[in-house]
Amino acid sequence: MQTPLARWLTVILAAIYAVLGSLEVILRVDDPDPDYGAMAFLGGTLLGGAVILLVGLFAPLPTRFRVPVILVGLVAGLVATLWTVVVPILAIAIVVLTVRGDGSDRVPTPD
């Protein structure tokens, strides 16, 4: 289970992926000679990553599938944003916080 901070960062990153993917498609369509391959790849990976992140957060999935789905969404969007600095760092922070979790699913050990 994710910490509240990891959940908020995941929502923010999904919004960033969605905005960047939408801008990628909108701005490339207006070009005189649009590059549909780049538009499909960059826009598709960003928008797809945003959708996968939101599915991992809000869909009624079994607990064991939430973290892998979120990680797939992070990597999908990360592919298109490797040229930036902030977004991959945010994605890596979410990976660490998601994998670490809040400890609610751990079995208590005797001291």
VENPE-V906162 format. One record per helix or strand. SS is the DSSP state (A for helix, B for strand). FROM is the first residue (numbers start at 1). TO is the last residue. Records with the same first field share a line. If there is no record, write none. Layout:
SS->FROM-TO / FROM-TO
This chain:
A->4-29 / 36-58 / 63-80 / 86-100
